[in-house]
Amino acid sequence: MNLATTAAKVRPRGNGKAGGSVPPRPRQAPVKPRGSLIAGVDIGSSKICCFIARVDGDEPRILGIGHQVSRGLKSGSIIDLEEVGGSIRSAVHAAEEMADETIETVAVSLSGGFGPSRMVKAEINIGGREISDADMRHVLERGYTMRDGGDRTVIHSFPVGFSIDDSRGIRDPRGMIGTRLGVNMHIVTAAAPAVRNHSAAIARAMLDVNALVVSPYAAGLACLVEDETNLGVTLIDMGGGTTTVGVFVGGNLVFADSAPVGGGHVTNDIARGLSTSVAHAERLKALFGSAISSTLDEREMIAVPQIGEEEDGHAAHVPKSMLVNIIAPRIEETFEMVRNRLEAAGSDKIAGRRVVLTGGACQLHGVRELAGLILDKQVRIGHPLRIKGLAESTHGPAYSTAAGLLHFAMSERTETPRPQRRPARGLIGHVTNWLREFF
């Protein structure tokens, strides 16, 4: 599909507000009506991708796809708002042309500026009586107010378990009797400037943000199966500028973090190490790159075009082992950073021994094997699941986050409230959403 370069259709400018809503449970049944139009924009460091779909039963059906090379981003952070806005407009316009639809609101990914997330526990005294809806609201309000202070914005916050006195792991405590009611809440926050910049970039494409979703959560919604999210799994989304991590246990996201390193750093290492252009370094990585060495690497020679040399005859010829020796340390560093973050948060044990790799950078030969060695876990490559009409070219790990945004957009809390219900706002709105979602 050709990349669109024209501007998006003119429509009234949105307000660009980010959605700090509570995420749905993984694999929940969709609540948007069949036929509803949904869209997601994955703002990555290497590419920007827009998916437009309709709700078709319990799965989205793809109508249009647009993607564009990212400009104005570095390690998941926006460094040039106008360039990012232009890339988003091009991607959205291509998807709208393919779908023959015009979108106004989108779910948007956030791959940098967040984490590490944290668990907070709130507790109230209920005096030995039966627990009511009012008690639930009270304890959830107290948990929400314990979020990070400072210049941080809550991206996701939701209860992962309740307790009554010394009894833990209670799903729904209403109607039960006890002295103390507690809740464990998982809160993911991001730097407020990063959130505002994402909203401003989307506004430049004449769109509204109806939900902001951290990329490991979106990718997990797309490529994890129910048993993995229930029994425990670590999702590692390896993008161009960042590597993000999500830990799922008991059907919930219980940890999220990001590291400012990705496939683009590997490409830059190759360009510097072999004195070639970034474009040629990317090509060498795709054709000959590997994160694991082999005995044949010393014998196999590869041609490396040199910077400033236009004639093929001036290309340097180096053993493949030289390329591998540049790639492997960076990939090792990436997984060591992931392992250290998991250990620091205490999430390396609760997630069990299952790891799912996704994102474009995980497609490099040998990455899966190296991840297994460094993390000492069972590893598989994840790609989008439970989505209809997705072409083979966009069914790989590089599109997991974009596909997951559609799954998130199918949930009720990311849509405009239906006419019979007034929109819930503020803290009470959060609590109402929690009660509606989890009970």
C-alpha positions as CSV (number, residue, x, y, z in Angstrom):
1,M,0.0,0.0,0.0
2,N,1.4,3.4,-1.0
3,L,2.1,5.8,1.8
4,A,-0.2,8.8,1.6
5,T,1.5,12.2,1.5
6,T,-1.5,14.5,1.2
7,A,-3.2,16.2,4.1
8,A,-6.1,14.6,5.9
9,K,-9.7,15.6,5.1
10,V,-10.7,18.9,6.7
11,R,-12.9,18.4,9.7
12,P,-13.6,20.5,12.9
13,R,-10.5,20.5,15.1
14,G,-10.9,18.3,18.2
15,N,-10.0,19.3,21.7
16,G,-7.2,16.8,21.9
17,K,-7.9,15.6,25.4
18,A,-6.2,12.4,26.5
19,G,-8.3,9.6,27.9
20,G,-7.1,8.7,31.4
21,S,-9.7,6.0,31.6
22,V,-9.6,2.6,33.4
23,P,-8.6,-0.2,31.1
24,P,-10.9,-3.1,30.4
25,R,-10.1,-6.6,31.5
26,P,-8.2,-8.5,28.9
27,R,-10.4,-10.7,26.7
28,Q,-13.7,-9.2,27.9
29,A,-16.6,-9.3,25.6
30,P,-17.1,-6.1,23.5
31,V,-19.8,-3.8,24.7
32,K,-19.9,-1.4,21.7
33,P,-22.8,-2.1,19.4
34,R,-22.2,-4.2,16.3
35,G,-21.3,-1.9,13.4
36,S,-19.7,0.8,15.5
37,L,-16.8,2.5,13.9
38,I,-13.6,2.4,15.9
39,A,-10.0,3.6,15.2
40,G,-6.6,3.4,16.7
41,V,-3.3,5.3,16.0
42,D,-0.1,3.8,17.1
43,I,2.5,6.6,17.5
44,G,5.8,4.7,17.3
45,S,9.4,5.9,16.9
46,S,9.9,4.3,13.6
47,K,6.3,4.3,12.1
48,I,2.9,5.7,12.7
49,C,0.0,3.3,12.0
50,C,-3.7,3.9,11.8
51,F,-6.3,1.1,11.9
52,I,-10.0,1.7,11.2
53,A,-12.5,-1.0,11.9
54,R,-16.1,-1.9,12.6
55,V,-17.2,-4.0,15.6
56,D,-18.2,-7.4,14.2
57,G,-19.5,-9.6,17.0
58,D,-16.7,-10.1,19.5
59,E,-13.9,-9.0,17.1
60,P,-13.1,-5.9,15.1
61,R,-13.2,-6.1,11.3
62,I,-10.5,-4.0,9.5
63,L,-11.8,-1.5,7.0
64,G,-8.7,0.6,6.4
65,I,-5.0,0.8,7.2
66,G,-2.6,3.6,6.8
67,H,1.0,3.8,7.9
68,Q,3.7,6.5,7.6
69,V,7.4,6.8,8.6
70,S,7.6,8.6,11.9
71,R,9.1,12.0,11.9
72,G,9.6,14.2,14.9
73,L,9.9,11.4,17.5
74,K,12.8,10.0,19.5
75,S,12.7,7.1,21.9
76,G,8.9,7.4,22.1
77,S,9.0,11.1,22.9
78,I,7.8,13.9,20.6
79,I,10.6,16.3,19.7
80,D,8.9,18.1,16.7
81,L,5.1,18.5,17.0
82,E,4.5,19.7,13.5
83,E,6.4,16.8,11.9
84,V,4.6,14.3,14.1
85,G,1.2,15.9,13.3
86,G,2.0,15.7,9.6
87,S,2.9,12.0,9.8
88,I,-0.3,11.3,11.7
89,R,-2.4,13.1,9.1
90,S,-0.8,11.1,6.3
91,A,-1.4,7.8,8.1
92,V,-5.0,8.7,9.0
93,H,-5.8,9.9,5.5
94,A,-4.5,6.7,3.9
95,A,-6.7,4.6,6.3
96,E,-9.7,6.8,5.7
97,E,-9.3,6.5,1.9
98,M,-9.1,2.7,2.1
99,A,-12.0,2.5,4.5
100,D,-14.1,5.1,2.7
101,E,-14.9,6.5,6.1
102,T,-14.1,9.6,8.1
103,I,-13.1,9.2,11.7
104,E,-13.3,11.8,14.5
105,T,-11.9,10.1,17.6
106,V,-9.1,7.5,18.1
107,A,-7.5,5.4,20.7
108,V,-3.8,6.4,20.9
109,S,-0.7,4.5,22.0
110,L,1.9,5.8,24.4
111,S,5.3,4.1,24.2
112,G,7.5,6.5,26.2
113,G,7.3,8.8,29.2
114,F,5.5,6.3,31.5
115,G,6.4,3.8,34.2
116,P,7.3,2.1,36.3
117,S,3.8,1.5,37.4
118,R,2.9,0.7,41.0
119,M,0.5,-1.1,43.2
120,V,-1.3,0.9,46.0
121,K,-3.4,-0.5,48.8
122,A,-6.3,1.4,50.3
123,E,-8.4,0.3,53.3
124,I,-11.5,1.6,55.1
125,N,-13.2,0.6,58.3
126,I,-16.7,-0.8,57.8
127,G,-17.5,-1.7,61.4
128,G,-18.5,-5.3,61.0
129,R,-21.5,-4.7,58.8
130,E,-22.5,-5.8,55.3
131,I,-20.5,-4.2,52.5
132,S,-22.5,-1.9,50.3
133,D,-22.0,-0.1,47.0
134,A,-21.3,3.1,49.0
135,D,-18.4,1.3,50.7
136,M,-17.1,0.1,47.4
137,R,-17.1,3.7,46.1
138,H,-15.4,4.9,49.2
139,V,-12.5,2.5,49.1
140,L,-12.0,2.9,45.3
141,E,-12.0,6.7,45.8
142,R,-9.3,6.4,48.5
143,G,-7.2,4.1,46.2
144,Y,-7.5,6.5,43.3
145,T,-6.4,9.5,45.4
146,M,-3.2,7.6,46.4
147,R,-1.8,7.9,42.8
148,D,1.6,9.6,42.2
149,G,1.8,13.2,42.9
150,G,3.7,15.8,41.0
151,D,3.5,16.5,37.2
152,R,2.1,13.0,36.4
153,T,-1.1,12.0,34.6
154,V,-2.9,8.8,35.4
155,I,-3.2,6.7,32.2
156,H,-4.6,3.5,33.7
157,S,-5.9,2.7,37.2
158,F,-8.0,-0.2,38.2
159,P,-8.6,-2.6,41.1
160,V,-6.9,-6.0,40.9
161,G,-8.3,-7.5,44.1
162,F,-10.1,-6.8,47.3
163,S,-9.6,-8.0,50.9
164,I,-11.9,-8.2,53.9
165,D,-10.0,-8.3,57.2
166,D,-7.4,-11.1,56.6
167,S,-9.1,-12.7,53.5
168,R,-7.4,-11.8,50.2
169,G,-8.1,-12.2,46.6
170,I,-11.8,-11.4,46.8
171,R,-13.5,-10.7,43.5
172,D,-16.7,-8.9,44.6
173,P,-17.0,-8.1,48.3
174,R,-20.4,-6.6,48.2
175,G,-22.9,-8.3,50.6
176,M,-20.0,-9.8,52.6
177,I,-19.4,-8.9,56.3
178,G,-16.2,-7.7,57.9
179,T,-14.4,-5.0,59.8
180,R,-12.0,-3.7,57.2
181,L,-12.4,-3.5,53.4
182,G,-9.2,-3.1,51.3
183,V,-8.4,-2.8,47.6
184,N,-5.2,-3.3,45.7
185,M,-5.0,-0.9,42.7
186,H,-2.6,-0.9,39.8
187,I,-1.8,2.6,38.7
188,V,0.1,3.6,35.5
189,T,1.1,7.2,35.2
190,A,3.0,9.2,32.6
191,A,4.7,12.5,32.5
192,A,2.0,15.2,32.0
193,P,4.0,16.9,29.2
194,A,4.3,13.7,27.2
195,V,0.5,13.2,27.5
196,R,-0.2,16.8,26.4
197,N,2.2,16.5,23.5
198,H,0.5,13.3,22.2
199,S,-2.9,15.0,22.5
200,A,-1.6,18.1,20.7
201,A,-0.2,15.9,17.9
202,I,-3.5,14.2,17.4
203,A,-5.3,17.5,17.4
204,R,-3.1,18.6,14.5
205,A,-4.7,15.7,12.5
206,M,-8.1,17.2,13.4
207,L,-8.9,14.3,15.7
208,D,-9.9,13.8,19.4
209,V,-8.2,11.3,21.7
210,N,-10.8,9.1,23.3
211,A,-8.3,6.9,25.1
212,L,-4.6,6.9,25.7
213,V,-3.2,3.4,26.1
214,V,0.4,2.4,27.1
215,S,1.8,0.2,24.3
216,P,2.5,-3.0,26.3
217,Y,-1.1,-3.1,27.4
218,A,-2.4,-2.6,23.9
219,A,0.0,-5.2,22.5
220,G,-1.1,-7.6,25.2
221,L,-4.7,-7.2,24.3
222,A,-3.8,-8.1,20.7
223,C,-1.5,-11.0,21.0
224,L,-2.0,-12.8,24.4
225,V,-4.3,-15.7,24.9
226,E,-6.6,-16.0,27.9
227,D,-4.5,-18.7,29.7
228,E,-1.4,-16.6,29.5
229,T,-3.1,-13.5,31.1
230,N,-4.6,-15.7,33.8
231,L,-1.6,-17.8,34.7
232,G,1.0,-15.1,34.3
233,V,3.0,-13.8,31.3
234,T,5.5,-11.0,30.6
235,L,4.8,-9.1,27.4
236,I,7.8,-7.3,25.8
237,D,7.0,-4.9,23.0
238,M,10.3,-4.2,21.1
239,G,9.7,-1.0,19.1
240,G,12.0,1.2,17.1
241,G,12.9,3.6,19.8
242,T,11.6,2.0,23.0
243,T,11.1,-1.4,24.6
244,T,8.1,-1.6,26.8
245,V,7.1,-4.3,29.3
246,G,3.8,-5.5,30.7
247,V,3.2,-8.2,33.2
248,F,-0.3,-9.9,33.2
249,V,-1.5,-12.1,36.1
250,G,-5.1,-13.2,36.9
251,G,-6.4,-11.5,33.8
252,N,-5.1,-8.1,34.8
253,L,-2.1,-5.9,33.9
254,V,-0.1,-5.7,37.1
255,F,3.1,-4.0,36.0
256,A,4.1,-1.7,33.1
257,D,7.4,0.0,32.3
258,S,9.4,1.3,29.4
259,A,13.1,1.5,28.5
260,P,14.5,4.0,25.9
261,V,16.2,1.5,23.7
262,G,14.9,-0.3,20.6
263,G,15.6,-1.5,17.1
264,G,16.6,1.9,15.8
265,H,19.5,1.9,18.3
266,V,20.7,-1.4,16.7
267,T,20.6,0.2,13.3
268,N,22.6,3.2,14.5
269,D,25.2,1.0,16.1
270,I,25.6,-0.8,12.7
271,A,25.9,2.5,10.8
272,R,28.6,3.7,13.2
273,G,30.4,0.4,13.5
274,L,30.6,-0.3,9.7
275,S,30.8,3.3,8.5
276,T,27.7,3.0,6.4
277,S,24.5,5.0,6.0
278,V,21.5,4.4,8.3
279,A,19.5,3.2,5.3
280,H,22.2,0.7,4.4
281,A,22.6,-0.3,8.0
282,E,18.8,-1.1,8.2
283,R,19.1,-3.2,5.1
284,L,22.1,-5.1,6.4
285,K,20.3,-5.8,9.7
286,A,17.2,-7.1,7.9
287,L,19.1,-9.3,5.4
288,F,22.1,-10.6,7.4
289,G,21.5,-9.5,11.0
290,S,21.4,-11.9,14.0
291,A,21.6,-11.7,17.7
292,I,23.1,-15.2,18.0
293,S,26.5,-16.0,16.4
294,S,27.2,-19.2,14.5
295,T,30.3,-21.0,13.4
296,L,29.8,-20.0,9.7
297,D,29.8,-16.2,10.4
298,E,33.5,-15.8,10.0
299,R,33.4,-17.4,6.5
300,E,30.4,-15.5,5.1
301,M,31.4,-12.1,3.7
302,I,29.0,-9.2,3.2
303,A,29.3,-6.1,1.1
304,V,29.0,-2.8,3.1
305,P,28.5,0.4,1.1
306,Q,30.6,3.1,2.6
307,I,29.3,6.6,3.5
308,G,30.1,9.0,0.6
309,E,31.0,6.2,-1.8
310,E,28.4,6.0,-4.6
311,E,30.1,3.3,-6.7
312,D,29.5,-0.4,-5.7
313,G,33.2,-1.1,-6.3
314,H,34.1,0.9,-3.2
315,A,32.0,-1.2,-0.9
316,A,33.9,-2.8,2.0
317,H,33.7,-6.5,2.5
318,V,33.5,-7.7,6.1
319,P,32.7,-11.1,7.7
320,K,29.2,-11.5,9.0
321,S,30.6,-12.1,12.4
322,M,31.5,-8.4,12.6
323,L,27.8,-7.5,12.0
324,V,26.7,-10.0,14.7
325,N,29.2,-8.7,17.2
326,I,27.7,-5.2,16.8
327,I,24.1,-6.4,17.1
328,A,24.3,-8.9,20.0
329,P,25.6,-6.6,22.7
330,R,22.7,-4.1,22.1
331,I,20.1,-6.8,22.2
332,E,21.7,-8.3,25.3
333,E,21.6,-4.9,27.0
334,T,17.9,-4.5,26.1
335,F,16.9,-7.8,27.8
336,E,19.2,-7.1,30.8
337,M,17.4,-3.8,31.2
338,V,14.1,-5.6,31.1
339,R,15.2,-8.2,33.6
340,N,16.5,-5.5,36.0
341,R,13.2,-3.6,35.8
342,L,11.2,-6.7,36.5
343,E,13.4,-7.7,39.4
344,A,13.3,-4.2,40.9
345,A,9.5,-4.3,40.8
346,G,9.3,-7.8,42.1
347,S,7.4,-8.8,39.0
348,D,9.9,-11.4,37.7
349,K,8.5,-14.2,39.8
350,I,4.7,-13.5,39.8
351,A,4.7,-13.6,35.9
352,G,5.9,-17.2,35.8
353,R,8.2,-18.5,33.1
354,R,6.2,-17.3,30.1
355,V,7.4,-14.4,27.9
356,V,5.8,-13.1,24.7
357,L,7.9,-10.9,22.4
358,T,6.2,-8.6,20.0
359,G,7.0,-5.4,18.1
360,G,9.0,-5.0,14.9
361,A,12.4,-5.3,16.5
362,C,11.7,-8.8,17.8
363,Q,11.7,-10.2,14.2
364,L,15.5,-10.0,14.1
365,H,17.0,-13.5,13.8
366,G,18.1,-14.9,17.2
367,V,16.2,-12.4,19.4
368,R,13.9,-15.1,20.7
369,E,16.7,-17.4,21.6
370,L,18.7,-14.7,23.3
371,A,15.7,-13.6,25.3
372,G,15.3,-17.1,26.6
373,L,18.9,-17.3,27.7
374,I,19.0,-13.9,29.5
375,L,15.5,-14.0,31.0
376,D,15.6,-17.7,31.7
377,K,12.0,-18.1,30.5
378,Q,10.0,-19.8,27.7
379,V,9.6,-17.3,24.9
380,R,7.3,-17.1,21.9
381,I,6.7,-14.4,19.2
382,G,3.3,-12.7,19.5
383,H,1.3,-11.3,16.6
384,P,-2.3,-9.9,16.4
385,L,-5.1,-12.3,17.2
386,R,-8.9,-12.1,17.1
387,I,-9.1,-9.5,14.4
388,K,-10.8,-9.9,11.0
389,G,-9.7,-8.7,7.6
390,L,-6.1,-8.1,8.6
391,A,-3.8,-8.5,5.5
392,E,-0.8,-10.8,5.7
393,S,1.6,-7.8,5.4
394,T,0.1,-6.2,8.6
395,H,-0.3,-9.4,10.6
396,G,3.2,-9.4,12.0
397,P,4.5,-8.4,15.5
398,A,5.1,-4.8,14.3
399,Y,1.3,-4.2,14.2
400,S,0.4,-5.7,17.6
401,T,0.0,-2.4,19.3
402,A,-2.2,-0.9,16.6
403,A,-4.4,-4.0,16.6
404,G,-4.6,-3.9,20.4
405,L,-5.9,-0.3,20.3
406,L,-8.9,-1.6,18.4
407,H,-9.6,-4.1,21.1
408,F,-9.4,-1.4,23.7
409,A,-11.6,0.9,21.6
410,M,-14.3,-1.7,21.6
411,S,-14.8,-1.3,25.4
412,E,-17.6,0.9,26.6
413,R,-15.5,3.3,28.6
414,T,-13.7,4.6,25.5
415,E,-16.9,5.5,23.7
416,T,-19.2,8.5,24.1
417,P,-21.8,7.5,26.7
418,R,-25.1,6.3,25.2
419,P,-28.1,8.7,25.1
420,Q,-29.9,7.1,28.1
421,R,-26.9,7.7,30.3
422,R,-25.2,11.0,31.2
423,P,-21.4,11.1,30.9
424,A,-19.6,10.3,34.1
425,R,-17.0,12.8,35.0
426,G,-14.1,13.2,37.5
427,L,-13.4,10.9,40.4
428,I,-17.1,9.8,40.7
429,G,-17.0,8.9,37.0
430,H,-13.9,6.7,37.5
431,V,-15.6,4.9,40.4
432,T,-18.8,4.4,38.4
433,N,-16.8,3.0,35.5
434,W,-14.9,0.6,37.9
435,L,-18.2,-0.7,39.4
436,R,-19.7,-1.1,35.9
437,E,-16.6,-2.8,34.5
438,F,-15.6,-5.2,37.2
439,F,-19.0,-6.1,38.6
